Amino acid sequence: MQDILEKAAQIRLVIFDVDGVLTDGSLFIGDDGQEYKAFNSRDGHGMKMLQASGVAIGIITGRSSQVVSHRMGSLGINHVYQGQQDKLPAFLELIGKLGVQAEQVAYVGDDVVDLPILIRVGLAIAVQDAHNLVKQHSHWVTPNPGGRAAARDVCELIMQAQGSLDAQLKPYLA
């Protein structure tokens, strides 16, 4: 675990996949073609605290959905790449735009489409219910499954490693 905390201490950008990471992977599609997703509120609050601690957040997802744009907007996340069947170009664009090295990036994924990024970052993270190959190529596996506070696990791990977790939680204990 010490090795994971050392890697987490270096992180300046966390990139999350959406389906299977920020959601449980279920897709609800209405008769009109409208897509619905369920997001975990604890994940959202963890992402807000992580940003407040100075770590940037990005989203790279293979699907395109207005609900993702709406949810990320409500969390103040501006680096959102949707419809990325090949996620690597979006990753390279984002780290170039933010001026961070791959070693300063944590990526959170759940399926094999995430592997091209996972094998390049400083901290590769699989959600608890990820595909086995993703788990094999990750440095850390979250205690919780995708869509069930796995993103909160990631945010708190990084804040703990960087010494900012207590400061983010303090206002709630006053």
C-alpha positions in Angstrom: 0.0 0.0 0.0 2.9 2.4 0.6 3.8 2.1 -3.1 0.3 3.1 -4.0 0.3 6.1 -1.7 3.6 7.2 -3.1 2.2 7.1 -6.6 -1.0 8.8 -5.5 1.0 11.6 -3.9 2.3 12.6 -7.4 -1.1 12.8 -9.1 -2.1 16.1 -10.6 -4.9 14.8 -12.9 -7.4 12.0 -12.4 -9.3 10.8 -15.5 -12.4 8.7 -15.1 -14.3 6.5 -17.5 -18.1 6.8 -17.1 -20.0 3.6 -17.8 -18.9 1.0 -15.3 -16.9 3.5 -13.3 -19.1 6.5 -12.5 -22.1 4.3 -13.1 -22.7 0.6 -12.5 -22.5 0.1 -16.3 -26.3 -0.2 -16.7 -27.8 1.8 -19.7 -31.4 2.8 -19.4 -32.8 3.8 -22.8 -36.4 5.0 -23.2 -38.7 4.3 -26.1 -37.7 7.7 -27.4 -34.0 6.8 -27.4 -33.3 9.0 -24.4 -30.5 7.6 -22.3 -30.5 7.7 -18.5 -27.7 6.9 -16.1 -27.5 6.7 -12.3 -24.6 8.5 -10.6 -23.6 8.1 -7.0 -23.8 11.4 -5.0 -20.8 10.4 -2.8 -18.7 10.0 -5.9 -19.7 13.5 -7.0 -18.9 15.0 -3.6 -15.5 13.3 -3.6 -14.8 14.7 -7.0 -15.7 18.2 -5.8 -13.4 17.8 -2.8 -10.5 16.5 -5.0 -10.8 19.5 -7.3 -10.9 21.8 -4.3 -7.6 20.2 -3.2 -6.0 21.2 -6.4 -6.2 18.0 -8.5 -7.8 18.3 -12.0 -10.4 15.9 -13.2 -11.1 14.7 -16.7 -13.6 12.4 -18.3 -13.0 10.2 -21.3 -15.9 7.9 -22.3 -16.7 5.9 -25.4 -20.4 6.9 -25.4 -21.9 10.3 -25.9 -24.7 11.4 -23.7 -26.3 14.7 -22.6 -26.8 13.3 -19.1 -23.0 13.0 -18.8 -22.5 16.7 -20.0 -25.1 17.8 -17.5 -23.7 15.8 -14.5 -20.1 16.9 -15.2 -21.2 20.5 -15.6 -22.9 20.3 -12.2 -19.6 19.1 -10.7 -17.5 21.8 -12.4 -15.6 19.3 -14.5 -14.7 21.0 -17.8 -12.4 18.4 -19.4 -15.0 16.0 -20.9 -14.3 13.9 -23.9 -17.3 11.8 -25.1 -17.7 9.5 -28.1 -14.1 8.4 -27.8 -14.1 4.8 -29.2 -10.3 5.1 -29.1 -9.5 6.9 -25.9 -5.8 7.3 -26.3 -5.9 10.5 -28.6 -8.2 12.2 -26.0 -5.8 11.3 -23.2 -2.8 12.7 -25.1 -4.6 15.9 -26.0 -5.7 16.4 -22.3 -2.3 15.9 -20.8 -0.8 18.2 -23.4 -3.4 20.8 -22.7 -2.8 20.7 -19.0 0.9 20.3 -19.2 1.1 17.2 -17.0 3.3 14.1 -17.6 1.7 10.6 -17.8 3.3 9.8 -14.5 1.3 12.5 -12.8 -2.0 11.0 -14.1 -4.3 8.5 -12.4 -6.8 6.8 -14.7 -9.8 4.8 -13.5 -11.3 2.2 -15.8 -13.3 -1.0 -15.8 -13.0 -2.6 -19.2 -10.5 -3.5 -21.9 -11.1 -0.3 -23.9 -9.4 1.5 -20.9 -6.1 -0.5 -21.2 -4.3 1.7 -23.7 -4.4 4.5 -21.1 -4.1 2.4 -18.0 -0.7 1.0 -19.1 0.7 4.5 -19.6 -0.3 6.4 -16.4 1.5 6.8 -13.1 -1.5 5.3 -11.2 -3.7 2.8 -13.0 -6.9 2.1 -11.1 -9.6 -0.6 -11.7 -13.0 -0.5 -10.0 -13.7 -3.5 -7.9 -15.9 -5.2 -10.5 -13.7 -4.4 -13.5 -12.7 -7.0 -16.1 -9.9 -9.3 -14.8 -7.5 -8.1 -17.5 -8.0 -4.5 -16.3 -7.4 -5.5 -12.7 -4.2 -7.3 -13.8 -2.8 -4.1 -15.4 -3.8 -1.8 -12.5 -1.8 -0.6 -9.6 -4.8 -0.5 -7.3 -8.4 -1.9 -7.3 -11.1 0.1 -5.5 -12.9 -1.5 -2.5 -16.2 -0.5 -4.1 -17.6 -1.4 -7.5 -18.3 1.1 -10.3 -21.2 3.4 -9.6 -21.2 2.5 -6.0 -18.6 5.0 -4.5 -15.6 3.7 -6.4 -14.8 7.2 -7.5 -15.0 8.4 -3.9 -12.5 5.7 -3.0 -10.1 7.1 -5.6 -10.6 10.7 -4.6 -10.0 10.0 -0.9 -7.0 7.8 -1.6 -5.3 10.6 -3.5 -6.3 13.3 -1.0 -5.0 11.1 1.8 -1.7 10.5 0.0 -1.3 14.3 -0.7 -2.2 15.3 2.9 -5.4 17.2 1.9 -8.1 14.8 3.0 -8.4 16.1 6.6 -8.6 19.7 5.4 -11.4 18.8 3.0 -13.3 17.0 5.7 -12.8 19.5 8.5 -15.7 21.8 7.6 -18.1 19.0 8.1 -16.8 18.3 11.6 -17.1 21.9 12.9 
